[in-house]
Amino acid sequence: MKVRSGFVSNSSSSSFMIYGVSLYSGLKLDELVEKINDEKVSEAKGTWDVAEAIGEKLGISCEVGQDDECVYFGRYPESIGDDETGAQFKQSVKDKLVEYFGEDVKCDWHSEAWFNG
């Protein structure tokens, strides 16, 4: 189950910030599903459900951008522990993603915000 802990002003706006990787759902999400080879992930339907199942399998957070254009996997800045440095936070994300995205995975900060008015 997805729990949003950040500020949401109303149901017609949305935003997030996450440190990790992004992928365009139409290009690489299917490849990731095959690579993970997990029954729950394979049975999920729709971009959001697939991304959420992958996030649970990887033990990492996920977000789906506006209009399901892009999928993000990583950690939210509010998840940084009191005893964790920024470098440790970033390394923990990379360590979780390396198995499925390879040693050359490039992590960065990603954010989106939109208003559906």
ABEGO torsion letter per residue (X at the ends): XBBBABBBABAABBBBBBBEBBBBAAAAAAAAAAAAGBAAAAABBEAAAAAAAAAAAAGBBBBBBBGGABBBBEBBAAABBAABBAAAAAAAAAAAAAAAAEAABBBBBBBBBBBBX
